[in-house]
């Protein structure tokens, strides 16, 4: 199982990534260790805002790619209402393949 997630940083920016373990990944971002993303090294990860489950890495990466192309307002709206995934990305992904987990 793979997850696509969005993390809120101290400066209120959002980081999007994929993982197989949400708790471990958030901890890695917060601890700023060897596996921390370059972005969260300088932006200080605070909390996991939302995550979607998908059955494989290809699907998780596809969702990550398209979320990263959304503007900040769309990302914030998506966090508030995950049903907007279909509205924002329905013509690019099969939104029914993703299940919100957080």
C-alpha positions as CSV (number, residue, x, y, z in Angstrom):
1,X,0.0,0.0,0.0
2,X,1.2,3.5,-0.9
3,X,0.1,6.9,0.4
4,X,0.2,10.3,-1.1
5,X,0.3,13.0,1.6
6,X,0.4,16.7,2.2
7,X,2.4,18.1,5.1
8,X,2.0,21.7,6.5
9,X,5.2,23.5,7.3
10,X,6.0,26.2,9.8
11,X,5.7,28.9,7.2
12,X,2.2,27.6,6.3
13,X,3.5,26.1,3.0
14,X,2.5,22.6,1.9
15,X,4.8,19.8,1.0
16,X,3.4,16.8,-1.0
17,X,5.1,13.4,-1.1
18,X,4.5,9.6,-1.2
19,X,5.4,6.9,1.3
20,X,4.5,3.4,2.5
21,X,4.3,4.5,6.2
22,X,2.7,7.8,7.1
23,X,3.9,8.0,10.7
24,X,7.5,7.1,9.9
25,X,7.6,9.6,7.0
26,X,6.3,12.5,9.1
27,X,8.8,11.7,11.8
28,X,11.6,11.7,9.2
29,X,10.5,15.1,8.0
30,X,10.3,16.5,11.5
31,X,13.6,15.1,12.7
32,X,15.5,16.5,9.6
33,X,17.6,13.3,9.3
34,X,19.2,11.8,6.3
35,X,15.9,10.9,4.6
36,X,14.3,14.3,5.0
37,X,13.2,16.0,1.8
38,X,15.2,19.1,0.9
39,X,12.1,21.2,1.1
40,X,11.2,20.3,4.6
41,X,14.8,20.7,5.8
42,X,14.4,24.4,5.4
43,X,10.6,24.8,5.9
44,X,10.1,22.8,9.1
45,X,7.4,20.2,8.8
46,X,4.7,20.5,11.4
47,X,1.7,18.2,10.7
48,X,0.2,15.7,8.2
49,X,-2.8,17.5,6.8
50,X,-4.3,14.9,4.5
51,X,-3.3,11.6,2.9
52,X,-4.7,9.2,0.3
53,X,-4.2,5.5,0.0
54,X,-3.5,3.8,-3.3
55,X,-2.6,0.3,-4.2
56,X,0.8,0.9,-5.8
57,X,3.6,3.3,-6.2
58,X,2.6,4.3,-9.8
59,X,-0.8,5.5,-8.6
60,X,0.7,7.3,-5.6
61,X,3.3,9.1,-7.7
62,X,0.7,10.1,-10.3
63,X,-1.4,11.8,-7.6
64,X,1.6,13.4,-6.1
65,X,2.6,14.8,-9.5
66,X,-0.8,16.4,-10.2
67,X,-1.3,17.7,-6.7
68,X,2.1,19.5,-7.0
69,X,0.7,21.3,-10.0
70,X,-2.2,22.8,-8.1
71,X,-2.0,26.3,-6.7
72,X,-1.9,27.0,-3.0
73,X,-5.7,27.8,-2.8
74,X,-6.6,24.6,-4.5
75,X,-4.4,22.6,-2.2
76,X,-6.0,24.3,0.9
77,X,-9.5,23.6,-0.5
78,X,-8.5,20.0,-1.1
79,X,-7.4,19.6,2.5
80,X,-10.8,21.0,3.6
81,X,-12.9,18.9,1.2
82,X,-11.3,15.8,-0.2
83,X,-14.2,15.5,-2.6
84,X,-12.6,18.2,-4.6
85,X,-10.0,15.7,-5.9
86,X,-12.5,14.8,-8.7
87,X,-13.1,18.4,-9.5
88,X,-9.5,19.5,-9.6
89,X,-7.9,16.3,-11.1
90,X,-10.8,14.2,-12.5
91,X,-9.6,14.7,-16.1
92,X,-6.1,13.7,-15.2
93,X,-6.5,10.7,-12.8
94,X,-9.1,8.2,-11.8
95,X,-10.1,9.7,-8.5
96,X,-12.0,6.6,-7.4
97,X,-8.7,4.7,-7.1
98,X,-7.7,6.9,-4.1
99,X,-9.1,6.6,-0.6
100,X,-8.7,9.4,1.9
101,X,-7.1,8.1,5.1
102,X,-6.4,11.3,7.0
